[in-house]
Amino acid sequence: MDVLPRDITTLPHVLGSDLIEYLAPSSDAGSDESDDWDPFAQAVEVIDPSRWYTTSFDATPEQSIMRWLPPDGSGLPTIAVYSQASETTVLIRHESRGRPNRRR
């Protein structure tokens, strides 16, 4: 099967509530392994359902990276899902509020 660019569409923006709905089914919440950290559940907790997130998607035949960037200055973290083969992980990236540590 050949995949063409028109076969893959990514909306340029997504509402936080839709993003939560997309990520929540991947969560292990409610499973018997509740002691383990669940990155999908953590991502769902830090998303503002009323805000719009900018979508970014990069893919190769071996891996894909889907990012959702919050509005500038919102203080909300960027959420990214990395997939390679059957492995998937979530990255929650908070912006630093302080000045970078630099020596003068």
N, C-alpha and C positions, 0 to 999 in steps of 0.2 A: 504494500500500500504506500503510495506517495502522499506525503503531507505537503500542501502548498500554503504559502503565507495567508491566503484568504480563508484557510481552514481553521486558523487559530486567531481568535479575536480577543483582545483584552480591552475592557472599557478604560478610558483614561482616568476616570474617577469612580470611586465607590463610596457609598454611605456607610458609616461605621456599623450600623445595625445589620446591613447586608454582609459586611465583612465578618461580623460575629457569627451570623448564620452560616457562613461558608466554613469558618474554622472550628466551630463548636462540635460538629460530628466527628472530627478527628481527635477530639479530646478523649483521654482515658477516664474522665470523671465518671463515677458510678461503677467503675470496674473494681475488682477485688484488690488491685494493686494500688490502693489509695495512699500508701506511704511514699510512693515514688513521685518525683517532681514531674508534672505534666506541662510541657511547654505550650501546648495548644490551649489548655485551660488558663495558663498565665497570660498568654497573648489576649485571650478573650476578655480577661479582667482589666487590661490596661487600655482597651479601645474605647473611645467615646462614641456611643451609638448615634449621636446627633451631628457628628462632624463628617466632612467629606475628606477622603484620603486619595492622594494621587497614586495611580498604579504604575508599576514598572515591571516589565517581564523580559527576561533574557533566557535563551535556551540554546542548547546544542543537542545533538543526538544522545549524548551521555548524561546530561544534567539540565536542570532548570532552576531558575531563581525568580521568585515572585516577591515583589516588595510593595508595601503600602506605606506611603509617606504622609504624615499628618500635615495640617496647615502650618506654614512657617510661623514661628513664635508661639505656637500653642502649648509647648512644653510636653506634648505627647510623644511617645516613642515611635520609632519606625519599626514595623513588623515585617519580617522576611521569612519565607519558607523556601528551603533548599531541598531539592530532590535529586537523588542519583540512584539509578537502578531501583531497588525496593526500599531504600533508606530515605527517610525524610526527617528533617530537623527544622526547628524554629529558632530564629534570632530575634530578640527584643532589644533594640538599641536606643538608649536614652541619650539625649544631647547633653553635653557638659555645659553647666551654667557658669562655671568659673573661667578665669583666664588660664591659658595653658601655662604650665610651669616652664619658664625659660630663665636661663642664667644671663645676667647682664655683665 
